[in-house]
Amino acid sequence: MKKGKKALTKSTPVEIKQKAQNRLIYGIFIILSFILYGQTMSYDYTLDDSIVIKKNEFTKKGVEGIGDILTNDTFVGFFGKKKNLVAGGRYRPLSLVTFAIEVQMFGLKPGFSHFINILLYALTAILLYKILLLLLKRYKPKKWYFSIPFIATILFIAHPVHTEVVANIKGRDEIMTLLGSLLALWYTLKYLDTKHYKYLIYSFVAFFLAFMSKENTVTFLAVIPLSVYFFTNYKLKDNLFSMIPLLAATVIFLGIRQNILGSFSAPVANELLNNPFLDASKGEKFATIFYTLLLYIKLLIFPHPLTYDYYPKQIPIINWSDIRAWGSLLIYLAMGVYAIIGLKKKSIISYSIIFYIATLSVVSNLVFPVGTFMNERFIFISSIGFTLIIAYLLSEKLQLLFKNYKTYSNALISILIIMLMLYSVKSISRNRAWKDDYTLFTTDTETSVNSAKGNAAVAALYRERAESAIVPAEKNKYWRLCIQHFTKALEVYPKYFDVSLDLAVSYYKYNKDIDKAGEFIKKAWAINSSNPKVMQFVNAIYSEAKAPRKKLALLLELDKLKPGKYNVNYNIGSLYGKELNNLPKAVEYLEKAIKINPKGTEAFKDLGVAYGMLQEYQKSVDISLIAKQLDPRDAQIYFNLGLNYKNLGDLEKSKLYFDKAAKIDPKYKQALN
């Protein structure tokens, strides 16, 4: 054999058996993942899939949109501009890049994207198992299926709290974050074992890609060195040296992120649905946060009921007089003390607690606001700590309760089968809710009964059903459900501006109840009189109803509620002039409008017309000239000036303005002929 080439050696029988066993185990993980989530491949896009795929202009471009995805906030492709909905914005481009590639290859077909989610989930589980196997060498059970790595991984796969992450295509960012972070840990361990620098490069790439999936990768800056400390005997200096590529990936990512989004401390929207603690005192905020932390533990132990919707006010704001806040604080303090005590002993339970708390910290609202009280996807990574504790107790501690191994093994198998069956049944049944938006919203509204956002979302879907229904009984049923849930949303959150307008439209479309429509328009006006949507809705509803006097009465009420608003005075003046033929009143309110807003082109334009109709032609000319300066491309203004000069006897100027009107819009030439 030539020098420099390694001799090929045959695998030993033990190695052959081990490889076969590994293939079996990996097969179990893959099959279980597809058994639990295979049904989702027939499902539609759901929930936030609209933001990242279905209605995201960057993603829908396919590979052509990747540049935009990489250089913008994650929400820009959906909203068309940057919105400070959550503090610091969101930069998670990698999952969107994969969606863009899938759209390029298959179009907007969610089935393949669901398949990729399941496959990535299974691969993540395999990698988790391999890492645990490497870290937990000192635990050697008689049967491989009694090992901590196998039990922890299979419980992780089956745990129902993961359904949102896997069944919702958007949840891929969570899966890819964990996959990349685990890969970084794997390559760090490979480097420490071999001292081959290529593994440092691999760990850098894996960690950077994890960051590009989601920012909570940062928690693995604590998890990775702690994993090395707890389960290996490598020197501290080697452990710290292996962190260099991870720190480099962090610095580079944060630099890119800041360049694109700006500071992490960007202002959050001053709105309850994106800032659930908006109206809470500091004490109430932290008491409620600890209550949600207690709910996370409850969901890990007893994952029922599950919901996508923990928005205000599904979680109640509580204070420190509530035992749930103190109970949670004491539980977490006890966990923290236990973890610290176990540091020296390198206890697996201590490690699991630290893993759980560290990975949960950034989404807990304790570090920075995340835009909602809690979400099941937030404990996707943290749940590893929970399953690891359960696996350790079953594999190592359960046998202490039994005198002989056979009794122990039967007990362990029975417990595992029961847990897996319960987890699997719950996961499969829960997945059905993610079939489409209608199924998800109607299902979870029954759980999240006090969520303003959830009730509004399901009401909007009922409205769509009502508008498309042909049978009157069915149409009326959906309108009643629509109004019921919009009303509930407004009861939960009385300042819900959009819902107030939605109720106005819904009442009108349901039974032409224009008085009810006006009632909710007034509510919307009281909430936000600066929003132009109010006048848009007033004009749309009352014009369709052909009720100018009721429209006038409503506008006058709006003016009393919040006087001095340009849009109200302009609309009152316009209504008096165009529909009620009361020119003096039209002039009165149009003049009020231009005093409020001296750049209100429409008001100047209509006021000029009103003066012309009152035969006050010079006043009409003076006002129309101001309108012309504000909008020099409006042909009608030039035409009006032409008429006024004609009435004043100045035929030269009249012709000049008529010609300008015709030049901008040829229809005025025809009108003159």
Backbone hydrogen bonds, N-H to C=O, Kabsch-Sander energy under -0.5 kcal/mol:
donor,donor_aa,acceptor,acceptor_aa,energy
5,K,2,K,-1.5
16,I,12,T,-2.6
17,K,13,P,-2.3
18,Q,14,V,-2.4
19,K,15,E,-2.5
20,A,16,I,-2.1
21,Q,17,K,-2.3
22,N,18,Q,-2.6
23,R,19,K,-2.4
24,L,20,A,-2.0
25,I,21,Q,-2.5
26,Y,22,N,-3.1
27,G,23,R,-2.2
28,I,24,L,-2.2
29,F,25,I,-2.2
30,I,26,Y,-2.5
31,I,27,G,-2.9
32,L,28,I,-2.7
33,S,29,F,-2.1
34,F,30,I,-2.0
35,I,31,I,-2.6
36,L,32,L,-2.5
37,Y,33,S,-2.1
38,G,34,F,-2.2
40,T,37,Y,-1.7
41,M,38,G,-1.7
42,S,39,Q,-1.5
43,Y,40,T,-2.1
44,D,435,K,-2.8
49,D,46,T,-2.2
50,S,47,L,-1.5
52,V,48,D,-1.8
53,I,49,D,-2.4
54,K,49,D,-1.6
55,K,50,S,-2.3
56,N,53,I,-1.4
57,E,55,K,-0.7
57,E,77,G,-3.0
60,K,56,N,-2.5
61,K,57,E,-0.5
61,K,58,F,-0.9
62,G,59,T,-2.0
64,E,61,K,-1.0
65,G,62,G,-1.8
66,I,63,V,-1.3
69,I,65,G,-2.2
70,L,66,I,-2.4
71,T,67,G,-0.8
72,N,69,I,-0.8
74,T,90,R,-3.1
76,V,73,D,-1.4
77,G,73,D,-0.5
78,F,75,F,-1.1
79,F,75,F,-2.5
80,G,76,V,-2.8
85,L,83,K,-2.0
88,G,266,A,-0.6
89,G,86,V,-2.2
94,L,212,M,-2.4
96,L,92,R,-0.7
97,V,93,P,-2.2
98,T,94,L,-1.9
99,F,95,S,-1.9
100,A,96,L,-2.5
101,I,97,V,-2.1
102,E,98,T,-2.1
103,V,99,F,-2.5
104,Q,100,A,-2.3
105,M,101,I,-2.0
106,F,102,E,-3.2
107,G,103,V,-2.0
109,K,107,G,-2.2
112,F,109,K,-0.7
113,S,109,K,-0.8
114,H,110,P,-2.5
115,F,111,G,-2.0
116,I,112,F,-2.3
117,N,113,S,-2.0
118,I,114,H,-2.1
119,L,115,F,-2.5
120,L,116,I,-2.8
121,Y,117,N,-2.1
122,A,118,I,-2.4
123,L,119,L,-2.5
124,T,120,L,-2.3
125,A,121,Y,-2.0
126,I,122,A,-2.2
127,L,123,L,-2.4
128,L,124,T,-2.5
129,Y,125,A,-2.4
130,K,126,I,-2.4
131,I,127,L,-2.4
132,L,128,L,-2.6
133,L,129,Y,-2.5
134,L,130,K,-1.7
135,L,131,I,-2.6
136,L,132,L,-2.7
137,K,134,L,-0.6
139,Y,136,L,-1.3
140,K,138,R,-0.8
146,F,143,K,-1.7
147,S,144,W,-1.5
151,I,147,S,-2.4
152,A,148,I,-2.9
153,T,149,P,-2.1
154,I,150,F,-2.5
155,L,151,I,-2.1
156,F,152,A,-1.9
157,I,153,T,-2.5
158,A,154,I,-1.8
159,H,155,L,-1.5
162,H,159,H,-1.7
163,T,160,P,-2.0
166,V,162,H,-2.0
167,A,163,T,-2.9
168,N,164,E,-1.5
169,I,167,A,-0.7
171,G,168,N,-2.3
172,R,169,I,-2.1
173,D,170,K,-1.6
174,E,171,G,-1.1
175,I,171,G,-1.5
176,M,172,R,-3.1
177,T,173,D,-1.7
178,L,174,E,-2.2
179,L,175,I,-2.8
180,G,176,M,-2.6
181,S,177,T,-2.3
182,L,178,L,-2.7
183,L,179,L,-2.1
184,A,180,G,-2.1
185,L,181,S,-1.9
186,W,182,L,-2.7
187,Y,183,L,-2.8
188,T,184,A,-1.8
189,L,185,L,-2.2
190,K,186,W,-2.1
191,Y,187,Y,-2.3
192,L,188,T,-2.3
193,D,189,L,-1.7
194,T,190,K,-2.3
195,K,191,Y,-3.9
197,Y,195,K,-0.6
199,Y,196,H,-1.5
200,L,197,Y,-1.0
201,I,197,Y,-1.4
202,Y,198,K,-2.3
203,S,199,Y,-2.3
204,F,200,L,-2.0
205,V,201,I,-2.4
206,A,202,Y,-2.7
207,F,203,S,-2.4
208,F,204,F,-2.5
209,L,205,V,-2.4
210,A,206,A,-2.0
211,F,207,F,-2.2
212,M,208,F,-2.1
213,S,209,L,-0.7
213,S,210,A,-0.9
214,K,210,A,-2.0
217,T,214,K,-1.3
218,V,215,E,-2.0
219,T,216,N,-1.5
220,F,217,T,-2.4
221,L,218,V,-1.8
222,A,219,T,-1.5
223,V,219,T,-1.7
224,I,220,F,-2.3
226,L,222,A,-1.7
227,S,223,V,-2.3
228,V,224,I,-2.0
229,Y,225,P,-2.5
230,F,226,L,-2.9
231,F,227,S,-1.9
232,T,228,V,-1.4
239,N,235,K,-2.3
240,L,236,L,-2.8
241,F,237,K,-2.2
242,S,238,D,-2.1
243,M,240,L,-1.1
244,I,241,F,-1.6
247,L,243,M,-2.6
248,A,244,I,-2.6
249,A,245,P,-2.3
250,T,246,L,-1.9
251,V,247,L,-2.6
252,I,248,A,-2.5
253,F,249,A,-2.4
254,L,250,T,-2.8
255,G,251,V,-2.2
256,I,252,I,-2.4
257,R,253,F,-3.1
258,Q,254,L,-2.6
259,N,255,G,-2.0
260,I,256,I,-1.7
261,L,257,R,-3.4
262,G,257,R,-0.6
262,G,258,Q,-1.5
266,A,263,S,-1.1
269,A,84,N,-1.2
271,E,269,A,-2.3
274,N,271,E,-1.6
275,N,271,E,-0.6
275,N,272,L,-0.9
278,L,275,N,-2.1
280,A,277,F,-1.3
285,K,281,S,-2.7
286,F,282,K,-2.1
287,A,283,G,-2.1
288,T,284,E,-2.4
289,I,285,K,-2.2
290,F,286,F,-2.1
291,Y,287,A,-1.6
292,T,288,T,-2.2
293,L,289,I,-2.0
294,L,290,F,-1.6
295,L,291,Y,-1.8
296,Y,292,T,-1.8
297,I,293,L,-1.3
298,K,294,L,-2.1
299,L,295,L,-2.6
300,L,296,Y,-1.8
301,I,297,I,-2.1
302,F,298,K,-3.8
304,H,302,F,-2.6
310,Y,308,Y,-0.7
314,Q,311,Y,-3.0
318,I,316,P,-0.5
322,D,319,N,-2.0
325,A,322,D,-1.0
326,W,322,D,-1.4
327,G,323,I,-3.3
328,S,324,R,-1.9
329,L,325,A,-2.4
330,L,326,W,-2.6
331,I,327,G,-2.1
332,Y,328,S,-2.7
333,L,329,L,-2.3
334,A,330,L,-2.5
335,M,331,I,-2.4
336,G,332,Y,-2.6
337,V,333,L,-2.7
338,Y,334,A,-2.5
339,A,335,M,-2.5
340,I,336,G,-2.3
341,I,337,V,-2.6
342,G,338,Y,-2.0
343,L,340,I,-1.1
344,K,340,I,-0.5
344,K,341,I,-0.5
345,K,341,I,-0.6
346,K,342,G,-1.0
346,K,343,L,-0.6
347,S,342,G,-2.1
351,Y,347,S,-2.3
352,S,348,I,-2.3
353,I,349,I,-2.3
354,I,350,S,-2.3
355,F,351,Y,-2.7
356,Y,352,S,-2.5
357,I,353,I,-2.9
358,A,354,I,-2.9
359,T,355,F,-2.2
360,L,356,Y,-1.4
361,S,357,I,-1.7
362,V,358,A,-0.6
363,V,360,L,-1.4
364,S,361,S,-1.4
367,V,361,S,-0.7
373,F,310,Y,-0.8
378,F,375,N,-1.1
379,I,376,E,-1.5
380,F,377,R,-1.5
383,S,379,I,-1.8
384,I,381,I,-1.8
385,G,382,S,-1.4
386,F,382,S,-0.9
387,T,383,S,-2.7
388,L,384,I,-2.3
389,I,385,G,-1.6
390,I,386,F,-2.2
391,A,387,T,-2.6
392,Y,388,L,-2.3
393,L,389,I,-2.5
394,L,390,I,-2.4
395,S,391,A,-2.9
396,E,392,Y,-2.8
397,K,392,Y,-1.1
397,K,393,L,-0.5
398,L,393,L,-2.0
400,L,397,K,-1.2
401,L,398,L,-1.9
402,F,399,Q,-1.2
408,Y,404,N,-1.7
409,S,405,Y,-3.1
410,N,406,K,-2.4
411,A,407,T,-2.2
412,L,408,Y,-2.9
413,I,409,S,-2.6
414,S,410,N,-2.3
415,I,411,A,-2.6
416,L,412,L,-2.7
417,I,413,I,-2.7
418,I,414,S,-2.4
419,M,415,I,-2.8
420,L,416,L,-3.0
421,M,417,I,-2.6
422,L,418,I,-2.6
423,Y,419,M,-3.0
424,S,420,L,-2.7
425,V,421,M,-2.6
426,K,422,L,-2.1
427,S,423,Y,-2.9
428,I,424,S,-2.8
429,S,425,V,-2.3
430,R,426,K,-2.7
431,N,427,S,-2.2
432,R,428,I,-0.9
433,A,430,R,-1.5
434,W,431,N,-1.8
435,K,432,R,-1.4
436,D,433,A,-0.5
440,L,436,D,-2.6
441,F,437,D,-3.1
442,T,438,Y,-2.2
443,T,439,T,-1.9
444,D,440,L,-2.9
445,T,441,F,-1.7
446,E,443,T,-0.9
448,S,444,D,-3.7
449,V,447,T,-1.5
451,S,448,S,-1.4
452,A,312,P,-2.1
452,A,450,N,-0.7
453,K,312,P,-0.7
455,N,451,S,-2.1
456,A,452,A,-2.1
457,A,453,K,-2.3
458,V,454,G,-2.3
459,A,455,N,-2.0
460,A,456,A,-2.0
461,L,457,A,-1.4
462,Y,458,V,-2.3
463,R,459,A,-2.2
464,E,460,A,-1.8
465,R,461,L,-2.1
466,A,462,Y,-2.6
467,E,463,R,-2.6
468,S,464,E,-1.5
469,A,465,R,-1.4
475,K,471,V,-2.6
476,N,472,P,-2.8
477,K,473,A,-2.0
478,Y,474,E,-2.2
479,W,475,K,-2.1
480,R,476,N,-2.3
481,L,477,K,-2.1
482,C,478,Y,-2.6
483,I,479,W,-2.6
484,Q,480,R,-2.5
485,H,481,L,-2.3
486,F,482,C,-2.4
487,T,483,I,-2.5
488,K,484,Q,-1.9
489,A,485,H,-2.5
490,L,486,F,-2.0
491,E,487,T,-2.0
492,V,488,K,-2.5
493,Y,489,A,-2.3
496,Y,493,Y,-1.9
497,F,495,K,-1.5
500,S,496,Y,-1.7
501,L,497,F,-1.7
502,D,498,D,-2.4
503,L,499,V,-2.6
504,A,500,S,-1.6
505,V,501,L,-2.3
506,S,502,D,-2.6
507,Y,503,L,-2.6
508,Y,504,A,-1.7
509,K,505,V,-2.9
510,Y,506,S,-2.4
511,N,507,Y,-1.9
512,K,508,Y,-2.2
513,D,507,Y,-1.6
514,I,512,K,-1.7
517,A,513,D,-2.0
518,G,514,I,-2.2
519,E,515,D,-1.9
520,F,516,K,-1.9
521,I,517,A,-1.9
522,K,518,G,-2.2
523,K,519,E,-1.3
524,A,520,F,-2.3
525,W,521,I,-2.5
526,A,522,K,-2.3
527,I,523,K,-1.7
528,N,524,A,-2.7
531,N,528,N,-0.9
534,V,531,N,-1.5
536,Q,532,P,-1.8
537,F,533,K,-2.6
538,V,534,V,-2.4
539,N,535,M,-2.7
540,A,536,Q,-2.2
541,I,537,F,-2.7
542,Y,538,V,-2.3
543,S,539,N,-1.5
544,E,540,A,-1.6
545,A,541,I,-2.1
546,K,542,Y,-0.7
547,A,542,Y,-1.8
551,K,547,A,-2.2
552,L,548,P,-2.4
553,A,549,R,-2.4
554,L,550,K,-2.2
555,L,551,K,-2.6
556,L,552,L,-2.6
557,E,553,A,-1.7
558,L,554,L,-2.5
559,D,555,L,-2.2
560,K,556,L,-1.5
561,L,557,E,-2.4
562,K,558,L,-2.4
566,Y,564,G,-0.5
569,N,565,K,-2.0
570,Y,566,Y,-2.9
571,N,567,N,-2.4
572,I,568,V,-2.5
573,G,569,N,-2.5
574,S,570,Y,-2.9
575,L,571,N,-2.3
576,Y,572,I,-2.6
577,G,573,G,-2.1
578,K,574,S,-3.1
579,E,575,L,-1.8
580,L,575,L,-1.7
582,N,576,Y,-2.9
583,L,581,N,-0.8
586,A,582,N,-2.1
587,V,583,L,-2.8
588,E,584,P,-2.2
589,Y,585,K,-2.3
590,L,586,A,-2.3
591,E,587,V,-2.4
592,K,588,E,-1.4
593,A,589,Y,-2.1
594,I,590,L,-2.0
595,K,591,E,-1.4
596,I,592,K,-1.8
597,N,593,A,-2.5
600,G,597,N,-2.1
601,T,599,K,-1.5
604,F,600,G,-1.9
605,K,601,T,-2.7
606,D,602,E,-2.7
607,L,603,A,-2.5
608,G,604,F,-2.2
609,V,605,K,-1.6
610,A,606,D,-2.6
611,Y,607,L,-2.5
612,G,608,G,-1.9
613,M,609,V,-2.5
614,L,610,A,-1.5
615,Q,612,G,-1.5
616,E,611,Y,-2.9
617,Y,615,Q,-1.2
620,S,616,E,-2.0
621,V,617,Y,-2.5
622,D,618,Q,-2.7
623,I,619,K,-2.4
624,S,620,S,-2.5
625,L,621,V,-2.4
626,I,622,D,-1.2
627,A,623,I,-2.0
628,K,624,S,-2.3
629,Q,625,L,-1.8
630,L,626,I,-1.8
631,D,627,A,-2.1
634,D,631,D,-1.5
635,A,633,R,-0.8
637,I,634,D,-0.5
638,Y,634,D,-1.1
639,F,635,A,-2.2
640,N,636,Q,-2.8
641,L,637,I,-2.2
642,G,638,Y,-2.2
643,L,639,F,-2.1
644,N,640,N,-2.4
645,Y,641,L,-2.8
646,K,642,G,-1.9
647,N,643,L,-2.4
648,L,644,N,-1.8
649,G,645,Y,-0.5
649,G,646,K,-1.0
650,D,645,Y,-2.5
651,L,649,G,-1.3
654,S,650,D,-2.1
655,K,651,L,-2.6
656,L,652,E,-2.1
657,Y,653,K,-2.5
658,F,654,S,-2.2
659,D,655,K,-2.7
660,K,656,L,-1.8
661,A,657,Y,-2.2
662,A,658,F,-2.4
663,K,659,D,-2.1
664,I,660,K,-1.9
665,D,661,A,-2.7
668,Y,665,D,-2.0
669,K,666,P,-0.9
670,Q,666,P,-1.4
671,A,667,K,-1.8
672,L,668,Y,-1.7
673,N,669,K,-1.6
